[in-house]
Amino acid sequence: MKFVTRKSYRAILFFLSCIVLFGSGSLSAEDGKKSTVREFTLEEAIAWGFEHSPSLADLKDQVAKLQRQLAMLETGLNWQVDVVGSLDTGNLGSSPLANKQEQAGVEVGVQGRRSYRSGLSLSPQLSLKKELTAEEEPVVGFRFNITQKLFPWAPPAAEQEYYRTLNSLRKAEENFKWQAETEKINWLEGYLNLLRLQEKVAVAEEEYRLAGEEYAQTLKLQAIGEAGPAQILAEKNALKQAEYQLKQAKNNFQAAEREWQLALGLPGASKVNLLPENPYFQQIKEELAGLALDWADEEWLRGALNANHYQLAAHRREQEQAKVEWEWKQAERKPEITTGGTYNYPEQKWQINLNLNYKLWDGGKKKLEEEEYQALLRSLERDYQYLTENLHSQLQKLLHQLELARLNLEAVTFLEEKAALEAAAYREQLAAGLITEQEWARKELAGQNAKISRQEAEDRLFLAKLRVLRLVGLI
């Protein structure tokens, strides 16, 4: 019996300590890595996508920009206050009658102004003035000015700009909402694709396992002289092909998962729970199934599209804006009547005025503006008709895709039923000992593939319905 020396004992302790130290460090690092992975449900992932998706970022920035512009226009209608001041110096001139006495004075004050959308304008000013070359006390002054447009009624320039910006904001908001809902359908499609790819990975793993078993059995047969080199090569090739298919299935899943995460703007260290019976997804399916809609009534769907599509609504808003702005332009050509008043203190001087302004001749500008306005109306109407026809064509194309998806679902359903009947027959043959376990397992795999094909057909039909509803503005 050999005894462990003190030196070797210390070496063993040091070796074990290193194993524990590095092993615990690796475990801690692995645990830390796992803890940083954030898991999302489908509903959470879509909510995250609405906030962080790169495809929606520019649209969201455009909405925010217009909101800021509108806020700035609103602040311009509030009180504006300035601090003003001046320092003057000079003499009374070089006339023989003047004494060439120099004068110097300083004036500081606060001046405010506010404009209203009704055309009312207020401008008060409070000042303190002091003659530096005289012994008089500083003089406090107050001035108040008011102006109001009486005829014709047309909003002031600030109100017109507010109206244009508000219309632009509404169009941007509607565009963002529309695109967000469209992206939601794309994200649902990506989720369904991941589910099917995950199922295909499971099938590929089972096929690889079966190929490995069959290759092992062939090797055993070779050992007893019942399998030749050709059979060995055939089984080895089948195993390699199964390995290739499994690797490809995993690669496809990983690539689709990463692409889907990038589309949603999800963090890199994140994971979405892939549940075949996802509650959020099932709720959408139930709402769609409960929708009383005749998918073959293309005329009704076109009417819904004309009433709801955001691009058509935006064009109608542009036409209305052009008409309103033309009315404002016409009002500018009428006699303009304004009134106002001024009050000064300490002079205690006040004044009220009534002003009239009328353009007698503009050099033919009015005629040119009318021609430009009519050309704009024709252009807007032409664009509206083209857009309407284009959207109707898109609707017809989606309805054709919907019909093809329905026919495809019926076809693959028949194939799944056929695979089920064959599986029942193979089950009886297995019980009778007529086929092997591997042959039965492969028949089960064929049934799983048929099921995946049927699920993919259901997914395409579901998505086709969603895209029709999205185009006509019902979701």
Residue pairs with C-beta under 8 A, 6 or more apart in sequence:
4 12
36 269
37 269
37 270
37 271
38 267
38 269
38 270
38 271
39 270
39 271
39 272
39 273
40 48
40 266
40 270
40 271
40 272
40 273
41 272
41 273
41 278
41 280
42 191
42 272
42 273
42 275
42 278
42 280
42 281
43 280
45 187
45 191
45 264
45 266
45 272
46 184
46 187
46 188
46 264
46 280
48 264
48 265
48 266
49 56
49 183
49 184
49 187
49 263
49 264
49 265
49 266
50 56
50 180
50 184
51 265
52 264
52 265
52 266
53 183
53 263
53 264
53 265
54 262
54 263
54 265
55 179
55 183
55 263
56 176
56 179
56 180
56 183
59 172
59 175
59 176
59 179
60 176
62 172
62 176
63 169
63 172
63 173
63 176
66 165
66 168
66 169
66 172
67 169
69 165
70 162
70 165
70 166
70 169
73 158
73 161
73 162
73 165
74 162
76 115
76 158
77 114
77 115
77 116
77 117
77 158
77 162
78 114
79 112
79 113
79 114
80 112
80 113
80 114
81 110
81 111
81 112
82 110
82 111
82 112
83 108
83 109
83 110
83 111
84 108
84 109
84 110
84 111
84 125
84 127
85 106
85 107
85 108
85 109
86 106
86 107
87 104
87 105
87 106
88 103
88 104
88 105
88 106
88 107
89 102
89 103
89 104
89 105
90 102
90 103
90 104
91 98
91 100
91 101
91 102
91 103
92 98
92 99
92 100
92 101
92 103
93 100
94 100
101 133
102 133
103 131
103 133
104 131
104 132
104 133
105 129
105 130
105 131
105 132
105 133
106 129
106 130
106 132
107 127
107 128
107 129
107 130
108 127
108 128
109 125
109 126
109 127
109 128
109 141
110 125
110 126
110 127
111 123
111 124
111 125
111 126
112 122
112 123
112 124
112 125
113 121
113 122
113 123
114 121
114 122
115 121
115 156
115 158
117 155
117 156
117 158
117 159
117 162
118 148
119 148
119 149
119 153
119 155
119 156
120 146
120 147
120 148
121 146
121 147
121 148
122 144
122 145
122 146
123 144
123 145
123 146
123 147
124 142
124 143
124 144
124 145
125 141
125 142
125 143
125 144
126 140
126 141
126 142
127 140
127 141
127 142
127 143
128 138
128 139
128 140
128 141
129 138
129 139
129 141
130 138
130 139
139 346
140 345
140 346
141 344
141 345
141 346
142 343
142 344
142 345
142 346
143 342
143 343
143 344
143 345
144 342
144 343
145 340
145 341
145 342
146 340
146 341
146 342
147 338
147 339
147 340
148 338
148 339
148 340
149 156
149 336
149 337
149 338
150 337
150 338
150 339
151 334
151 335
151 336
151 337
152 331
152 334
152 335
152 336
153 331
154 327
154 328
154 331
154 332
155 163
155 328
160 325
160 328
163 321
163 324
164 321
167 317
167 318
167 321
170 317
171 314
171 317
174 310
174 313
174 314
175 310
175 314
177 310
178 310
181 470
181 475
182 470
183 263
185 463
185 466
185 467
185 470
186 263
187 260
187 263
187 264
188 281
188 284
188 463
188 466
189 459
189 463
190 256
190 259
190 260
190 263
191 260
191 272
191 274
191 278
191 281
192 459
192 462
192 463
193 256
193 260
193 459
194 253
194 256
194 257
194 260
194 272
194 274
195 274
195 276
195 455
196 452
196 455
196 456
196 459
197 249
197 252
197 253
197 256
198 253
198 274
199 448
199 452
199 455
200 249
200 252
200 253
200 452
201 246
201 249
201 250
201 253
203 249
203 445
203 448
203 449
203 452
204 242
204 245
204 246
204 248
204 249
204 250
205 246
206 441
206 445
207 242
207 245
207 246
207 442
207 445
208 239
208 242
208 243
208 245
208 246
210 242
210 438
210 441
210 442
210 445
211 235
211 238
211 239
211 241
211 242
211 243
212 239
212 242
213 438
214 235
214 238
214 239
214 438
215 235
215 236
215 238
215 239
218 227
218 231
218 232
218 235
219 227
219 232
221 227
221 231
222 228
222 231
222 232
257 272
260 272
261 268
261 270
261 272
266 272
285 462
288 462
288 465
288 466
288 469
291 469
293 474
294 300
295 399
295 402
295 465
295 468
298 395
298 396
298 399
301 395
301 399
301 468
301 472
302 392
302 395
304 472
304 473
304 474
305 312
305 391
305 392
305 395
305 471
305 472
305 473
306 312
306 388
307 473
308 472
308 473
308 474
309 391
309 471
309 472
309 473
310 473
311 387
311 391
312 384
312 387
312 388
312 391
315 380
315 383
315 384
315 387
316 384
318 380
319 377
319 380
319 381
319 384
322 373
322 376
322 377
322 380
326 373
329 369
329 373
333 359
333 366
334 358
335 356
335 357
335 358
336 355
336 356
336 357
336 358
337 354
337 355
337 356
338 354
338 355
338 357
339 352
339 353
339 354
339 355
340 352
340 353
340 355
341 350
341 351
341 352
341 353
342 350
342 351
343 349
343 350
343 351
344 350
391 471
394 471
395 468
395 471
395 472
398 464
398 467
398 468
398 471
399 468
401 464
401 467
402 461
402 464
402 465
402 468
405 457
405 460
405 461
405 464
406 461
408 457
408 460
408 461
409 454
409 457
409 458
409 460
409 461
411 457
412 450
412 453
412 454
412 456
412 457
413 454
413 457
415 450
415 453
415 454
416 447
416 450
416 451
416 453
416 454
418 450
419 446
419 447
419 450
420 447
422 443
422 446
422 447
423 443
423 444
423 446
423 447
426 435
426 439
426 440
426 443
427 440
429 435
430 437
430 439
430 440
466 475
469 475
